[in-house]
Amino acid sequence: MNDTGSRFMRETRIQNVSTSPQKLKQPQPPLELPYPVDAPLLDLPEPQTLSMPELDVRAAIEQRASHRRYREDAYTLAELSFLLWCTQGVKAVTDRPVTLRTVPSAGARHAFETYLLVNRVEGVAPGLYRYIALEHALLAVDLSEDINARLTDACDQTMVGNSAVAFFWTAVLERMAWRYTERGYRYLFLDAGHVCQNLYLAAEVIGAGVCAIAYFDDELLNRALMLDGENTFVVYAASSGKKVE
């Protein structure tokens, strides 16, 4: 075969990739996208202070399923903090420097930024936010009234608009390509699976359901999230909310 997929697999074999910026001694990209120094951040409850119900790992795995319908209940800020910590929480920053997080990533590159469509979270105005993982805080990105509709339309999934919170994992390509060049595209998609599975399992703890979303209009979704679609782009998404029993 000589379709796009098979060409991608051939051209990203390790024998075919170019010399990495890391090997060329070029500076490492920042660990996180910058934001205005005077931008107000909404601090989330610290992970070590969170008290969540106990759930056996096996039980969480066996209960895990995709849920597309949600109750009208809001998440508490502690519950949102827990979900973010479990999916992209920073446990440490090393001297290299790299971030050590609650999910694995190829070469500890951790190329994702997490965007959130907040519809129902206690004490948080509805809108689009970015998770500032190094600070464990939220940064408001777009609080316009039509942001829910634009993101829902881009995904063509009503569950996005009806969710308590929808997650959008976006890649900063240079963060991965600095070490792995073209082959890094493969690792972005592998890393996305690690992150979303953690969301599924963490949601079981708080009685919530998740539905992963990979079929979306890339151009519309990148535009709604104010990404350029080339250097920064959406890789994966998921809706979430309290389960309908």
Secondary structure, 3 states (H helix, E strand, C coil): CCCHHHHHHHHCCCCCCCCCCCCCCCCCCCCCCCCCCCCCEEECCCHHHCCCCCCCHHHHHHHCCECCCECCCCECHHHHHHHHHHHHCEEEECCCCCEEECCCCHHHCCCEEEEEEECCECCECCEEEEEECCCCEEEEEECCCCHHHHHHHHHCCHHHHHCCEEEEEEEEHHHHHHHHHHHHHHHHHHHHHHHHHHHHHHHHHCCEEEEEECCCCHHHHHHHCCCCCCCEEEEEEEEEEEECC
